[in-house]
Amino acid sequence: MMDASGKKKMGYSRTFDADSSRPLKQRDVERATYSIWNEHSDRLTRKTSPGDGSDTKNESAKNFLRREVYALGRRLLRSKSGQELVAKLFSQLGFRTTRPQAMENVFHGLLCCIYEGEGGFTRQERSLIAKELEYAHRHNVPPELLCGFLYQSTDRRRLSARLVEGFIEPAFRRRTDGGEDA
């Protein structure tokens, strides 16, 4: 990555190809979760600068974490063994949960793997982020549009109910009257 002056600039780059159909291996997922954790931790402590765009909402540490976990989770969900791979990594951590059904959400499992269970944020916040990512996945939102979708789509307090109901945002519904897609 180059900055405006042409000097090489250090920065985050994904350790996995979000669009590839090649199955990820355990070491690939371990490397990706470590890389995401490392960059998120750095963004939590980094000072922002109006000149480099790091002070925008889209570049906040929390939104970075959402976007990267979402990209990795979608990649895992496309593979046959993705969910099992996350469950295996999660069990290796020795982390226990009182809600095993939460681990059915790949995004929740990845968040637990990245922060090895409890670290990073509260259980409630981790659960809410996982639900947000699941909601976006149900709408097939590309990772680069994730944050905008989440800001515009729904009130976080109504998210659980919308997931249970299978609610689809109006702009994402297909017309059933023989017309074209909405």
C-alpha positions in Angstrom: 0.0 0.0 0.0 1.4 3.4 -0.9 0.6 6.8 0.6 0.2 10.1 -1.3 4.0 10.7 -1.3 4.7 7.3 -2.9 6.3 5.8 0.3 5.3 2.3 1.3 2.7 2.5 4.1 2.2 -0.3 6.6 -1.4 -1.4 7.0 -3.7 -4.3 7.3 -4.3 -6.7 4.5 -6.4 -9.8 4.7 -4.6 -13.1 5.1 -7.5 -14.9 3.2 -9.2 -14.3 -0.1 -12.8 -13.4 0.7 -14.1 -14.4 -2.8 -12.2 -17.6 -3.3 -14.0 -20.9 -3.4 -10.9 -22.9 -2.2 -11.6 -24.4 1.2 -9.8 -22.8 4.1 -7.7 -25.0 6.4 -7.5 -24.7 10.1 -4.1 -22.8 10.0 -5.6 -20.3 7.5 -8.5 -19.5 9.9 -6.1 -19.3 12.9 -3.8 -16.9 10.9 -6.8 -14.8 9.9 -8.3 -14.6 13.4 -4.9 -13.6 14.8 -4.4 -11.0 12.1 -7.9 -9.5 12.7 -7.3 -9.5 16.5 -3.9 -7.8 16.0 -5.3 -5.0 13.7 -8.4 -4.5 15.9 -6.2 -4.1 19.0 -4.0 -1.6 17.1 -7.0 0.4 15.9 -8.3 0.6 19.5 -5.2 2.3 20.6 -4.2 4.2 17.5 -4.7 7.9 17.3 -6.8 9.0 14.4 -5.8 11.5 11.8 -8.2 13.6 9.7 -5.7 13.5 6.9 -5.6 9.7 6.4 -9.3 9.0 6.7 -8.8 6.9 9.9 -11.2 9.2 11.8 -14.3 8.2 9.8 -17.0 5.9 11.2 -16.2 3.3 8.6 -12.7 3.0 9.8 -13.4 2.7 13.5 -12.0 -0.3 15.3 -15.5 -1.8 15.9 -16.5 -1.4 12.2 -13.2 -2.9 11.1 -13.8 -5.9 13.4 -17.4 -6.3 12.1 -16.3 -6.1 8.4 -13.4 -8.6 8.7 -15.3 -11.1 10.9 -18.2 -10.9 8.4 -15.9 -11.5 5.4 -14.2 -14.4 7.1 -17.5 -15.9 8.3 -19.1 -15.6 4.9 -16.1 -17.3 3.4 -16.4 -20.2 5.9 -20.2 -20.5 5.4 -19.6 -21.1 1.7 -17.4 -24.2 2.4 -18.8 -27.5 3.6 -16.5 -27.7 6.6 -16.5 -24.1 7.6 -18.9 -24.3 10.6 -17.1 -27.4 11.9 -13.8 -25.7 11.6 -14.9 -22.8 13.7 -16.4 -25.2 16.3 -13.1 -27.1 16.4 -11.1 -23.9 17.0 -13.6 -22.8 19.6 -13.3 -26.0 21.5 -9.5 -25.9 21.4 -9.7 -22.7 23.4 -11.3 -24.4 26.3 -13.9 -21.7 26.4 -17.3 -22.7 27.9 -20.6 -21.1 27.1 -23.9 -21.4 28.9 -25.7 -21.0 25.5 -24.4 -23.7 23.1 -27.0 -22.6 20.5 -25.1 -19.3 20.2 -22.2 -21.3 18.6 -24.5 -22.2 15.7 -23.8 -18.7 14.5 -20.4 -18.8 12.8 -19.9 -15.1 13.4 -20.3 -15.6 17.1 -17.8 -18.5 17.1 -15.3 -16.4 15.2 -15.6 -13.5 17.7 -15.0 -15.9 20.5 -11.9 -17.3 18.6 -10.5 -13.9 18.0 -10.8 -12.8 21.6 -10.4 -16.3 23.0 -13.7 -16.2 24.8 -14.5 -13.3 27.0 -11.9 -10.7 26.1 -12.4 -7.6 24.0 -16.0 -6.8 24.8 -18.9 -7.9 26.9 -20.9 -11.0 26.2 -23.9 -8.9 25.3 -21.9 -6.8 22.8 -20.4 -9.9 21.2 -23.8 -11.5 20.9 -25.2 -8.4 19.3 -22.4 -8.1 16.8 -22.9 -11.7 15.8 -26.6 -11.1 15.3 -25.9 -8.1 13.2 -23.5 -10.1 11.0 -26.1 -12.9 10.7 -28.7 -10.4 9.7 -26.5 -8.9 7.0 -25.6 -12.4 5.8 -29.3 -13.3 5.4 -29.5 -10.2 3.2 -26.4 -11.2 1.2 -24.7 -7.9 1.8 -21.1 -7.6 0.5 -18.5 -7.0 3.2 -17.6 -3.6 1.8 -21.2 -2.4 2.3 -21.8 -4.0 5.7 -21.4 -0.9 7.9 -23.7 1.2 5.8 -26.3 -1.6 5.7 -26.2 -2.0 9.5 -26.5 1.8 10.1 -29.5 2.1 7.8 -31.3 -1.2 8.3 -32.7 -1.8 11.8 -32.7 -0.8 15.4 -30.3 -3.0 17.3 -33.0 -3.6 19.9 -35.3 -5.3 17.3 -32.6 -7.4 15.7 -33.3 -10.6 17.6 -37.0 -10.5 16.8 -36.3 -9.9 13.1 -33.9 -12.8 13.0 -36.4 -15.1 14.5 -39.2 -13.8 12.2 -37.0 -14.2 9.1 -37.6 -10.5 8.4 -36.1 -9.2 5.1 -35.7 -5.5 4.6 -38.1 -4.2 1.9 -35.4 -3.2 -0.5 -34.1 -6.8 -0.5 -37.5 -8.5 -1.1 -38.3 -10.0 -4.5 -41.5 -9.0 -6.0 -44.1 -11.7 -6.3 -46.4 -10.0 -8.7 -44.5 -11.0 -11.8 -42.5 -7.8 -11.9 -38.8 -7.3 -11.7 -36.7 -7.5 -8.5 -37.0 -4.6 -6.2 
